[in-house]
Amino acid sequence: MVILSEKSASQTIIKLPNRPPEPRWLQTIWAILRPINYLETMQKRYGDIFFAPLFGAFPPQVIISNPQAIQEIFTTDSCLFKSVSQENQIIQPIVGSNSLMLLDGEHHLQKRKLLIPPFHGEGMRAYGRIICDIAEQAMSQITVGQSFIVCSMMQEISLKVILRTIFGLKEGERYQQIRNYLTDILNSFHSPLKVVLLFFRSLQHDLGPLTPWGNFLRQRQRLDELLYQEISERRTQAKSIGEDVLSLLLSARDEVGQPMTDVELRDQLMTLLFAGHETTSSALAWSLYWIHYMPEVREKLLQELNSIDVKNADPMEISQLPYLNAVCCETLRIYPVFSFSFPRILQTSMQLMGYNLPKGMTLSPCIYLTHNRPDIYPEPKRFNPERFLECKFSPYEYLPFGGGNRRCLGMAFAMFEMKLVLASLLSRYTFTLAEKRPLLPVRRGIHTAPAKGVHLVVKSKV
């Protein structure tokens, strides 16, 4: 990467990547309603890098799917970029202004250090048993011969995992209330038409409880009241600290010995929920789809799972199974939950891939397009877990959790949960697809998920 000084930039003709001819409004609607089709169309036209002149919550941006360019972006001094953009701000109404996802610079680094410890070390082993128990309990409600929507079931499992391991909540009135409000809030933006409210601030007006935005604000207020009650009560119970993330954050102190405020705790809890709930459930739904869509994958995975006693095995042992890991990695490659890594806003002009990019330009490394490059992944549309057994990909070729200083800190936990849920279900039940047909990703909120949610039928209990 060549960084251009302000003086040299002013003497250089700014050459931007190819600009699509469609009007900005049409491209924006296209990107919202059919994001995968938009990206694939533009890549076929322009290749590794193109200019997307969108509007609303989407700033004009350069979309990049070249691993060498992504490496330069991820490894360059982070002070040369600003990571909190107009695009990131669309989640502010849900996660709050103190969310780690909306912090930048030194403030972001400080809070990130406080949030990393709960997702590593011995605590993961305790979370493992909780995850397995929740998966088994959820599936016990389904009878042999019954069909179910996988996305819905995985959302239920994922939400329960978060309420137990992140929020530290157990069954009871407050647990049910928080669960219901969380579900309603997340459902508020599922469809492409509803998510438009997040993408365009001009539509965010409280016109009463019967309007979409007004209803969301009231649900959020009721949820916040419950969360602040929980935080307040847990502060008085600090001596009986638990292993859940909220307990660990209550005891955390920054570099000057200060704890997080109630508002900061609330915002980080909502961030972990937002980043880890439907993302993990969508990935699990895709995994179960591919496992049953491709019989050879299912047979290899079952053979590996049968090599250990899954029901009594240490969760850490399960998580280290190589083919199970390959299946999860390939799931996140072929249809990553988020199509983009965190965008970076240039704080000075720079040269990248032969283009001179001006200060203020947003750079968006595209996970989806990078993962579908045939020069890295032969036959990229084919689900092939073996590729992760035969080759080790660089963090600039395989980046389902983003990269650089903005890589998802819950990456290890998400992979851990995926592996344990899959192992728990497949070692106890035999499934079949209700309808064996190709599925494509569709927008669900700000991420993508399998169309119609994947339908499985329980054939038998093992």
C-alpha positions as CSV (number, residue, x, y, z in Angstrom):
1,M,0.0,0.0,0.0
2,V,1.3,3.5,-0.9
3,I,-0.1,6.2,1.4
4,L,-0.2,9.6,-0.4
5,S,0.4,12.8,1.4
6,E,-2.2,15.5,1.1
7,K,0.1,17.4,-1.1
8,S,0.8,14.5,-3.5
9,A,-2.9,13.6,-3.5
10,S,-3.8,17.1,-4.7
11,Q,-1.4,16.7,-7.6
12,T,-2.8,13.3,-8.6
13,I,-5.8,12.7,-10.8
14,I,-8.1,10.7,-8.5
15,K,-8.9,7.6,-10.4
16,L,-11.8,5.6,-8.9
17,P,-12.7,2.0,-9.7
18,N,-15.5,1.3,-12.2
19,R,-18.8,2.9,-11.4
20,P,-22.0,1.0,-12.2
21,P,-24.3,2.9,-14.6
22,E,-27.5,2.3,-12.7
23,P,-28.9,5.3,-10.7
24,R,-27.9,5.4,-7.1
25,W,-31.5,4.9,-5.8
26,L,-31.9,1.7,-8.0
27,Q,-28.5,0.3,-6.8
28,T,-29.5,1.0,-3.2
29,I,-32.8,-0.8,-3.5
30,W,-31.1,-3.7,-5.4
31,A,-28.5,-4.0,-2.6
32,I,-31.1,-4.1,0.1
33,L,-33.6,-6.5,-1.5
34,R,-31.2,-8.8,-3.5
35,P,-27.8,-8.3,-1.9
36,I,-26.1,-11.5,-3.3
37,N,-27.4,-10.9,-6.8
38,Y,-26.1,-7.3,-6.6
39,L,-22.6,-8.3,-5.5
40,E,-22.3,-11.2,-8.0
41,T,-23.5,-9.0,-10.9
42,M,-21.0,-6.2,-10.1
43,Q,-18.1,-8.7,-9.7
44,K,-18.9,-10.2,-13.1
45,R,-18.8,-6.7,-14.6
46,Y,-15.8,-5.2,-12.8
47,G,-13.8,-7.9,-11.0
48,D,-11.9,-7.5,-7.7
49,I,-12.8,-3.9,-7.0
50,F,-15.6,-1.6,-8.0
51,F,-17.3,1.6,-6.8
52,A,-20.8,1.4,-5.3
53,P,-22.4,4.9,-5.2
54,L,-25.2,4.0,-2.8
55,F,-27.1,6.3,-0.4
56,G,-29.1,6.2,2.8
57,A,-27.2,4.2,5.4
58,F,-24.8,3.0,2.7
59,P,-22.1,5.6,2.0
60,P,-20.4,5.6,-1.4
61,Q,-17.9,2.8,-1.1
62,V,-15.2,0.8,-2.8
63,I,-16.0,-2.9,-2.6
64,I,-13.0,-5.2,-2.6
65,S,-12.6,-9.0,-2.9
66,N,-8.8,-9.3,-3.7
67,P,-7.0,-11.1,-0.8
68,Q,-3.8,-9.0,-1.3
69,A,-5.7,-5.8,-1.1
70,I,-7.6,-7.0,1.9
71,Q,-4.3,-8.0,3.6
72,E,-3.0,-4.4,3.1
73,I,-6.2,-3.0,4.6
74,F,-6.2,-5.3,7.6
75,T,-2.5,-5.0,8.4
76,T,-2.0,-1.2,7.8
77,D,-1.8,0.9,10.9
78,S,-5.4,1.2,12.1
79,C,-4.9,4.9,12.8
80,L,-5.0,5.5,9.1
81,F,-8.6,4.4,9.0
82,K,-11.8,5.3,10.8
83,S,-14.0,2.2,11.4
84,V,-17.2,3.7,12.5
85,S,-19.1,4.8,9.4
86,Q,-22.6,5.8,8.5
87,E,-23.2,2.2,7.5
88,N,-22.3,0.9,11.0
89,Q,-24.7,3.4,12.6
90,I,-27.8,1.6,11.3
91,I,-27.5,-0.8,14.3
92,Q,-27.3,2.0,16.9
93,P,-31.0,2.0,17.7
94,I,-30.7,-1.7,18.8
95,V,-27.2,-1.9,20.4
96,G,-26.8,1.6,21.7
97,S,-24.1,4.3,21.3
98,N,-21.6,2.5,23.7
99,S,-21.6,-0.7,21.6
100,L,-18.1,-2.0,20.9
101,M,-19.2,-2.0,17.2
102,L,-19.7,1.7,17.3
103,L,-16.5,2.7,19.1
104,D,-13.3,3.6,17.4
105,G,-9.6,4.2,18.1
106,E,-8.3,3.9,21.7
107,H,-11.8,3.8,23.2
108,H,-12.6,0.7,21.1
109,L,-9.3,-1.0,22.0
110,Q,-9.9,-0.4,25.7
111,K,-13.4,-1.9,25.7
112,R,-12.4,-4.7,23.5
113,K,-9.8,-5.8,26.1
114,L,-12.5,-5.9,28.7
115,L,-14.8,-8.1,26.5
116,I,-12.2,-10.6,25.3
117,P,-11.6,-12.7,28.5
118,P,-15.1,-14.2,28.9
119,F,-14.8,-15.9,25.5
120,H,-11.6,-17.7,26.2
121,G,-10.1,-20.1,28.8
122,E,-11.9,-22.4,31.2
123,G,-15.2,-20.6,31.0
124,M,-15.7,-22.1,27.5
125,R,-15.8,-25.6,29.0
126,A,-18.7,-24.6,31.4
127,Y,-20.5,-23.0,28.5
128,G,-20.1,-26.2,26.5
129,R,-22.3,-28.3,28.8
130,I,-24.9,-25.6,28.8
131,I,-25.0,-25.5,25.0
132,C,-25.4,-29.3,24.7
133,D,-28.1,-29.4,27.4
134,I,-30.1,-26.6,25.7
135,A,-29.8,-28.2,22.3
136,E,-31.1,-31.5,23.6
137,Q,-33.9,-29.9,25.6
138,A,-35.1,-27.9,22.5
139,M,-35.2,-31.0,20.3
140,S,-37.0,-33.1,22.9
141,Q,-40.1,-31.1,22.0
142,I,-40.1,-32.6,18.5
143,T,-41.6,-36.0,17.9
144,V,-40.5,-38.6,15.4
145,G,-42.1,-38.0,12.0
146,Q,-42.7,-34.3,12.7
147,S,-41.2,-31.7,10.4
148,F,-39.9,-28.4,11.8
149,I,-38.4,-25.2,10.5
150,V,-34.7,-25.4,11.3
151,C,-34.1,-21.6,11.4
152,S,-36.7,-21.2,14.1
153,M,-35.4,-24.1,16.1
154,M,-31.8,-22.8,15.9
155,Q,-33.0,-19.3,16.9
156,E,-34.6,-20.8,20.0
157,I,-31.4,-22.7,20.9
158,S,-29.2,-19.7,20.2
159,L,-31.3,-17.3,22.2
160,K,-31.4,-19.6,25.2
161,V,-27.6,-20.1,25.0
162,I,-27.2,-16.3,25.1
163,L,-29.6,-15.8,27.9
164,R,-27.7,-18.4,30.0
165,T,-24.1,-17.8,29.1
166,I,-24.1,-14.1,28.3
167,F,-26.9,-12.6,30.4
168,G,-26.7,-15.3,33.2
169,L,-30.5,-15.6,33.3
170,K,-32.3,-18.7,34.5
171,E,-35.9,-19.7,34.1
172,G,-38.4,-17.4,35.7
173,E,-40.6,-14.4,35.0
174,R,-37.9,-12.0,34.1
175,Y,-36.2,-14.6,31.9
176,Q,-39.4,-15.0,29.9
177,Q,-40.1,-11.3,29.7
178,I,-36.6,-10.5,28.4
179,R,-36.8,-13.4,26.0
180,N,-40.1,-12.2,24.6
181,Y,-39.0,-8.6,24.2
182,L,-35.7,-9.6,22.6
183,T,-37.5,-11.9,20.1
184,D,-40.0,-9.2,19.2
185,I,-37.3,-6.6,18.7
186,L,-35.2,-8.8,16.5
187,N,-38.3,-9.8,14.5
188,S,-39.0,-6.1,13.9
189,F,-36.4,-6.0,11.1
190,H,-36.5,-9.4,9.6
191,S,-38.1,-8.7,6.2
192,P,-36.4,-6.6,3.5
193,L,-39.2,-4.1,3.7
194,K,-39.0,-3.7,7.5
195,V,-35.2,-3.4,7.5
196,V,-35.6,-0.3,5.4
197,L,-36.4,1.5,8.7
198,L,-32.8,0.9,9.8
199,F,-31.2,1.9,6.5
200,F,-33.0,5.3,6.2
201,R,-33.1,7.5,9.3
202,S,-35.7,9.8,7.6
203,L,-38.2,7.0,8.3
204,Q,-37.4,6.7,12.0
205,H,-40.2,8.8,13.5
206,D,-42.4,7.8,16.4
207,L,-45.9,8.1,15.1
208,G,-47.5,6.1,17.8
209,P,-47.5,2.5,19.1
210,L,-49.3,1.1,16.1
211,T,-46.6,2.2,13.7
212,P,-43.5,0.0,13.1
213,W,-40.9,2.5,14.5
214,G,-43.1,3.5,17.4
215,N,-43.8,-0.1,18.3
216,F,-40.0,-0.8,18.2
217,L,-39.2,2.1,20.5
218,R,-41.7,1.0,23.1
219,Q,-40.5,-2.6,23.1
220,R,-36.9,-1.4,23.4
221,Q,-37.9,0.8,26.4
222,R,-39.6,-2.1,28.2
223,L,-36.6,-4.4,27.5
224,D,-34.2,-1.7,28.8
225,E,-36.1,-1.5,32.0
226,L,-35.8,-5.2,32.6
227,L,-32.1,-5.2,31.7
228,Y,-31.3,-2.4,34.1
229,Q,-33.2,-4.1,36.8
230,E,-31.1,-7.2,36.3
231,I,-27.8,-5.3,36.2
232,S,-28.8,-3.4,39.4
233,E,-29.6,-6.6,41.3
234,R,-26.5,-8.4,40.0
235,R,-24.3,-5.5,41.2
236,T,-25.5,-6.2,44.8
237,Q,-24.6,-9.9,44.3
238,A,-21.0,-9.3,43.1
239,K,-19.6,-11.5,45.9
240,S,-21.4,-14.5,44.3
241,I,-19.9,-13.9,40.9
242,G,-20.9,-16.3,38.2
243,E,-19.3,-17.6,35.0
244,D,-21.7,-15.8,32.7
245,V,-20.4,-12.9,30.7
246,L,-22.5,-10.3,32.6
247,S,-21.0,-11.4,35.9
248,L,-17.5,-11.2,34.4
249,L,-18.1,-7.8,33.0
250,L,-19.5,-6.5,36.3
251,S,-16.1,-7.4,37.9
252,A,-14.0,-6.0,35.0
253,R,-12.1,-2.8,35.4
254,D,-10.4,-0.6,32.8
255,E,-6.8,0.7,33.0
256,V,-7.7,3.3,35.6
257,G,-9.7,0.9,37.7
258,Q,-13.1,2.0,36.7
259,P,-16.0,-0.5,36.1
260,M,-18.5,-0.2,33.2
261,T,-21.5,1.9,33.8
262,D,-25.0,0.4,33.6
263,V,-25.5,2.0,30.2
264,E,-22.3,0.6,28.9
265,L,-23.2,-2.9,30.2
266,R,-26.6,-2.7,28.6
267,D,-25.1,-1.7,25.3
268,Q,-22.4,-4.5,25.3
269,L,-25.0,-7.1,26.3
270,M,-27.2,-6.0,23.4
271,T,-24.2,-6.1,21.1
272,L,-23.3,-9.6,22.0
273,L,-27.0,-10.6,21.5
274,F,-27.2,-8.9,18.1
275,A,-23.8,-10.3,16.9
276,G,-24.3,-13.8,18.2
277,H,-28.0,-14.7,18.1
278,E,-29.4,-14.9,14.6
279,T,-25.9,-15.1,13.0
280,T,-25.2,-18.4,14.8
281,S,-28.7,-19.7,14.2
282,S,-28.5,-18.9,10.5
283,A,-25.1,-20.7,10.2
284,L,-26.5,-23.7,12.0
285,A,-29.5,-23.8,9.7
286,W,-27.2,-23.7,6.7
287,S,-25.0,-26.5,8.2
288,L,-27.9,-28.8,8.7
289,Y,-29.2,-28.1,5.2
290,W,-25.9,-28.9,3.6
291,I,-25.3,-32.0,5.8
292,H,-28.6,-33.5,4.6
293,Y,-28.5,-32.1,1.1
294,M,-25.2,-34.0,0.5
295,P,-25.5,-37.6,1.8
296,E,-21.7,-38.1,1.5
297,V,-21.1,-35.2,3.9
298,R,-23.6,-36.6,6.4
299,E,-22.0,-40.1,6.3
300,K,-18.5,-38.8,6.9
301,L,-19.6,-36.6,9.7
302,L,-21.6,-39.3,11.4
303,Q,-18.7,-41.7,11.1
304,E,-16.5,-39.2,12.9
305,L,-19.1,-38.5,15.6
306,N,-19.5,-42.2,16.2
307,S,-15.8,-42.5,16.9
308,I,-16.4,-40.8,20.3
309,D,-19.1,-40.9,23.0
310,V,-20.7,-37.5,22.1
311,K,-23.2,-37.7,25.0
312,N,-20.5,-38.0,27.6
313,A,-17.5,-36.4,25.9
314,D,-15.7,-33.3,27.0
315,P,-17.1,-30.4,24.9
316,M,-13.5,-29.4,24.1
317,E,-12.9,-32.8,22.6
318,I,-16.0,-32.5,20.4
319,S,-14.9,-29.1,19.2
320,Q,-11.6,-30.5,18.0
321,L,-13.0,-33.1,15.6
322,P,-11.5,-32.2,12.2
323,Y,-14.3,-33.1,9.9
324,L,-16.9,-31.3,12.1
325,N,-14.6,-28.3,12.0
326,A,-14.3,-28.5,8.2
327,V,-18.1,-28.7,7.8
328,C,-18.6,-25.6,10.0
329,C,-15.8,-23.7,8.1
330,E,-17.3,-24.6,4.7
331,T,-20.7,-23.5,5.8
332,L,-19.4,-20.1,6.7
333,R,-17.4,-19.9,3.5
334,I,-20.1,-20.7,0.9
335,Y,-22.8,-18.4,2.5
336,P,-21.2,-16.2,5.2
337,V,-23.8,-14.7,7.5
338,F,-22.4,-11.2,6.9
339,S,-21.4,-10.3,3.3
340,F,-18.9,-7.6,4.5
341,S,-16.2,-7.1,7.0
342,F,-16.2,-3.9,9.0
343,P,-15.8,-0.9,6.5
344,R,-12.8,1.4,6.9
345,I,-12.9,5.1,6.1
346,L,-9.7,6.5,4.8
347,Q,-8.2,9.2,6.9
348,T,-5.7,10.1,4.2
349,S,-5.4,9.4,0.5
350,M,-4.0,6.1,-0.6
351,Q,-3.1,3.9,-3.5
352,L,-4.6,0.5,-3.7
353,M,-4.7,-2.0,-6.6
354,G,-3.5,0.7,-9.0
355,Y,-6.2,3.2,-8.0
356,N,-5.7,6.5,-6.2
357,L,-8.4,6.6,-3.5
358,P,-9.2,10.0,-1.8
359,K,-9.4,10.7,1.9
360,G,-12.9,10.0,3.2
361,M,-13.5,7.0,0.9
362,T,-15.1,4.0,2.5
363,L,-13.4,0.7,1.8
364,S,-15.5,-2.5,2.2
365,P,-13.8,-5.8,2.1
366,C,-16.4,-8.3,0.8
367,I,-16.4,-11.6,2.6
368,Y,-19.0,-13.2,0.2
369,L,-17.2,-12.4,-3.0
370,T,-13.7,-13.3,-1.6
371,H,-15.1,-16.7,-0.4
372,N,-16.5,-17.4,-3.9
373,R,-13.3,-16.8,-5.9
374,P,-12.6,-19.9,-8.1
375,D,-8.8,-19.2,-8.0
376,I,-8.9,-19.8,-4.2
377,Y,-11.8,-22.1,-3.9
378,P,-12.2,-24.3,-7.0
379,E,-15.9,-24.9,-7.8
380,P,-16.9,-22.3,-5.2
381,K,-20.6,-23.0,-5.4
382,R,-20.0,-26.6,-4.4
383,F,-20.2,-27.5,-0.7
384,N,-16.9,-29.2,-0.1
385,P,-15.6,-29.5,3.5
386,E,-12.6,-31.4,2.3
387,R,-11.0,-28.2,1.1
388,F,-10.5,-27.2,4.7
389,L,-8.7,-30.5,5.4
390,E,-6.5,-30.3,2.4
391,C,-5.5,-26.6,2.5
392,K,-5.0,-23.9,5.1
393,F,-6.3,-20.5,3.9
394,S,-4.9,-17.2,5.0
395,P,-7.0,-14.8,7.1
396,Y,-7.3,-12.6,3.9
397,E,-8.8,-15.5,1.9
398,Y,-11.1,-16.9,4.5
399,L,-12.6,-14.2,6.8
400,P,-16.1,-15.1,8.0
401,F,-15.6,-13.1,11.1
402,G,-13.9,-10.1,9.5
403,G,-10.3,-9.3,10.2
404,G,-7.7,-6.9,11.5
405,N,-8.5,-5.0,14.7
406,R,-12.2,-5.4,14.0
407,R,-12.4,-9.2,13.8
408,C,-15.4,-10.5,15.8
409,L,-14.3,-11.2,19.4
410,G,-17.0,-13.9,19.7
411,M,-15.5,-16.0,16.8
412,A,-14.3,-18.8,19.1
413,F,-17.6,-18.9,21.0
414,A,-19.6,-19.0,17.7
415,M,-17.6,-21.9,16.3
416,F,-17.8,-23.7,19.6
417,E,-21.6,-23.4,19.7
418,M,-22.0,-24.5,16.1
419,K,-19.9,-27.6,16.6
420,L,-21.6,-28.6,19.9
421,V,-25.2,-28.1,18.6
422,L,-24.5,-30.1,15.5
423,A,-22.8,-32.9,17.4
424,S,-25.6,-33.0,20.0
425,L,-28.4,-33.1,17.4
426,L,-26.8,-35.5,14.9
427,S,-25.7,-38.0,17.6
428,R,-29.3,-38.2,19.0
429,Y,-31.6,-37.9,16.0
430,T,-31.8,-38.9,12.3
431,F,-33.2,-36.2,10.0
432,T,-34.1,-35.8,6.4
433,L,-34.9,-32.8,4.3
434,A,-38.6,-32.3,3.9
435,E,-37.9,-31.1,0.4
436,K,-34.5,-31.7,-1.3
437,R,-34.0,-28.6,-3.4
438,P,-31.4,-25.9,-3.8
439,L,-31.7,-23.1,-1.3
440,L,-30.4,-19.6,-1.8
441,P,-29.6,-16.9,0.8
442,V,-32.1,-14.0,1.4
443,R,-31.8,-10.9,3.5
444,R,-32.9,-11.3,7.1
445,G,-32.4,-8.0,8.8
446,I,-28.8,-6.8,8.0
447,H,-27.5,-10.4,7.5
448,T,-28.5,-13.3,5.2
449,A,-30.2,-16.6,5.9
450,P,-31.5,-19.6,4.0
451,A,-34.7,-18.9,2.2
452,K,-37.8,-20.3,3.9
453,G,-35.7,-21.4,6.9
454,V,-34.9,-25.1,5.9
455,H,-37.4,-27.8,6.7
456,L,-36.3,-31.0,8.3
457,V,-38.2,-34.1,9.3
458,V,-37.2,-36.2,12.4
459,K,-36.9,-39.8,11.1
460,S,-35.8,-41.5,14.3
461,K,-34.1,-41.1,17.6
462,V,-30.7,-42.7,17.9
